[in-house]
Every structure is written in structure tokens, then in C-alpha cells.
Amino acid sequence: MSAQANTGKSSVFLHNLIALFSVQAVNYIIPLLTIPYLTRVLRPDGWGEVAFVQSLGLMLITIMEYGFSLSAAREISVRRDDDLFLKVQFGAVTTAKLILLAVALLISLIALRWVPFLRSNPRMFAAGLVWTTAQGLSPFWLYQGMERLRVSSIIDVSWKSLGVAALFVLVKMPSDALMVLVIYAAASVCSTLTLYMMALLRYGLTVPGWADVVRVLREGWPVFILQVAVSMYTTANAFVLGLFASQYEVGIYSGAERASRSLTGLLGPLNQALYPRMNMSVHADKPSAARILRRTFYWVFGLTIAIAVLAAFLAGPVIRVFLGHNFTDSIPVLRIMVFLLPIIGTSNMLGVQWMLPLRMDRQFSAIIVCSGFLNILLASILARHLFAQGMAISAVCAELAVTLSCLLYLSRKGLNPLIKSHIALPDPESAG
């Protein structure tokens, strides 16, 4: 029976991984179709306007998601057979997200009041806010915890594909930057509504008690701090750069960032499929979980290093083909940012896939928070003088600080999964 159960779990993991890589392939095709078109039509200034609004939106999405894709999904993955818990958890997290939406709206209004670009472009701000709300309220965390990622990913990709068609039909000139945000917002609203309707049909509408809402917020707090800190040196970069430089520089940086993100996106399906499995494995058999992580790390690190070196060598042709001749200033920026791939791959293995399943949320969050402040500090200096390249250097330094800090902390605690002598791990409670 045990062997059959393990075979079944492996089959679910494999199917999820294959499906996610298939969806990721579609997610690669979509940018390959849309970004070259949009960068050529909108040019660096228009592209920078879209990126600036989206960067603010992504920071607000972090508030609404509150780390539920990790904290709530972790609880769902462990108690997926408890129907009553699933219904209560779904209602509690949904209620918490609505409360967090009010917080995000307040912050957005403050930004509208004090950021000149948003104040002079209220319609772009409104479209971005609709997109932000739809993305932030998405119940993706539920499907991730239940390992039903195939369903949620296929739905999301389907609506995105319709959005792609709309972009080619409706976006024709640099002044159509607003239309880009409107289309993104419409696709996100449809995707989120579809996922919610499916979840309601499965789990029903349960009004949670206040204690359950407080519980999910308390459980998600360490991960939320982690996510906010991560946004300080990832999604917030275009917004931060826009405070010190022109929309042209934001467009140059965002163009290189999108090209770089297409590489780091290779890690997404693996991380999403591996996370619930690592949570189960760590609690059932820590030495075995360490061996799984170690094997995964070695081939991920080797592959990402090779891709990063190749991408740095081919940065010129990539930028000219992917973004167009108006973005030649993005070439040196991309050569810096490609090395985020192996750095992020390593930090994900050590932090997300190991420290979080070991319930070392506070320790990992502290590392991320310090690195986030490091990025803001470096950006305030480098972005003022080196503009897009300075922002890229700051982002790489912050990610490297995360990786090295995780490695140092785990080694000092005797919990480094990359060292075979640490396979016989102590109880994680004593590691705190």
C-alpha cells in the first residue's frame, strides 16, 4: 500500500511538472509574440510608462497575496483530505484578501497623490488598479496547495491568449500604452473570476469566523514580510528607477528585465511543483528530502550557469531581435541581469524549497528583508548616476546577498542540504 501511495504521489508530481512546463512553454510564446511588437510600437518611452504602472501594481499585488501562495498552500498540502478545513481555509483567505485589498487601495491613492506621472495619467492609473485587484485576488494558492496547477495554469493561459489577440488588434501607436493596461486588466479579471467560480462550485461559500481570518493572517505574516522584501529588489525596481530617472530609462531597464525574466521563468514550474512535495517530504523523511533537494540543485545550478553565460554572449542579437533597434541601450543591462538566473535558482533551492518547509520562515524573512533594504540603498546611489545599468547592478547584488546569507546560516546550523554529512538533520524546531 505504501509503495502504491508513493507511486501515486510521484505520478501527480510528474503530471503537474509536465503540465506546468507545457504551460510555461506557452507563457514563453506569448512574450515572444507580444513584447517585440509592443516595444516597437510603444518605443522605450511608452514601454516605460506601462512598466512603471505595472511595477506599482506588482507591489500592491504582493500586499493582497500576503504570501498565501506559500503559507496557505502549505497548510492545504498537508490537510488536503480534510474537506471541512478546506472550506474554512478558502473562506478565511478570501476574506483576508478583501481586507488587504482595502489596504492596497489606500496605498494606491497615496501614490496617485504624490507621484507626478500617476497624477498626470489618471486613466493609466485606473486601468493598472483594475489589473492589480484581479491579480491580487486570484485563488491560485488554493490550486497550488491541492496540486491542481494544471487546471489553474491552463485557464490563465487561455485568457492571456485572448489578450494577445486583442493587443495586436487594438494597439497600433505609441499613444496606445493605456490600451495595453486595459487589455491586461480584462484578461486578469476573466481569469480570476473563472478560478473563483470553479472553487465555489467545489467548496461552496463558507463565511469564516474572525478567529480563522486572524489565523491565516498570522500564519502568513512571516512569508508576507518575505514577499514584501523580495518585491523591494525585484518587482519594485522599475518603479524605484522611475523616481530617479526618465521613462526612457525605465523602458530600457524593463526591456532587459523582461528578457532576463524569460530566463528566470524557466525555474517557475519546477518551484511550483516541487514546493508542496518538499513540504510533505520534510515532515515525513528529512534525510530523503535533503537528498532530493541536493540532486535537484546540482543539475539546476549547472544548467542555469550555462544558460547565463550563453545569454551574456548573445545579449546583442537577443535585444535587437526581441526588443528592436530602439533598445540597444538595454544590451549592457541584460549582460548584467542574466546572472540572476543561477543566483535565483540557488536561493530558491535553499530558501523556498528548504528553509520554508523546515518552518524557518522568520530566519528566511530576515535575510530577505536585509537584502531588500540593501537593494534600495544601492539603487538610490547607483540609479541616480548609472540609471538602468545601476539598477541592474543593485538587483544582482541584492539577490547574491540572499543566496550567500542562506548558505551561511544553514551551514552554521548544520542544516545545509548540499552537504551530505548534514543528512541526519535535527528537528527544525531546535534550529530556530
Secondary structure, DSSP 8 states (H G I E B T S, - for coil): -HHHHHHHHHHHHHHHHHHHHHHHHHHHHHHHHHHHHHHHHHHHHHHHHHHHHHHHHHHHHHHHHTTTTTHHHHHHHHSTT-HHHHHHHHHHHHHHHHHHHHHHHHHHHHHHHH-HHHHH-HHHHHHHHHHHHHHHT--HHHHHHTT-HHHHHHHHHHHHHHHHHHHHHH--SGGGHHHHHHHHHHHHHHHHHHHHHHHHHHH------HHHHHHHHHHHHHHHHHHHHHHTTTTTHHHHHHHHS-HHHHHHHHHHHHHHHHHHGGGHHHHHHHHHHHHHHHHH-HHHHHHHHHHHHHHHHHHHHHHHHHHHHTHHHHHHHHT-GGGGGGHHHHHHHTTHHHHHHHHIIIIIIIITTTT-HHHHHHHHHHHHHHHHHHHHHHHHHHHHHHHHHHHHHHHHHHHHHHHHHHHHTT--TTSGGG-S---HHHH-
